[in-house]
Amino acid sequence: MIKKTLRTQTNNVPIFIGDKIISISLLKSLIKSKDVVIITNVIVAKYHLKNLKNKLRGFNILTYIISDGEKYKNIKTLYKIQDFLVKNNCDRQVNIIALGGGVIGDLVGLAADLFLRG
């Protein structure tokens, strides 16, 4: 596991990189509010979404599922994610979880960075 810290003007955010590294207790300790958005794709959702949502009981969870594949890593999908967040009245305090890697990690990372950040 690799742990990095993203330093911003107002906060330090831990970033964990690796395979099978997040325990539920660690994940819960990183969630700063009760509002959580899980963004994933149809393949990952099929095998892992229900389990994650069950383990995060007690949080206000929204899910957004995109189609699988590199061709969905585009501005249109990014816009749809942003639109979903706005339509669901998410604010800067929402915790956004990228459930997956590759396309999901890239899109969700950028969406989280852009969402209501100025």
Secondary structure, DSSP 8 states (H G I E B T S, - for coil): -EEEEEE-SS-EEEEEESSS---HHHHHHH--SSEEEEEEEHHHIIIIIHHHHHHTTTSEEEEEEE--SGGG-SHHHHHHHHHHHHHTT--TT-EEEEESSTHHHHHHHHHHHHTT--
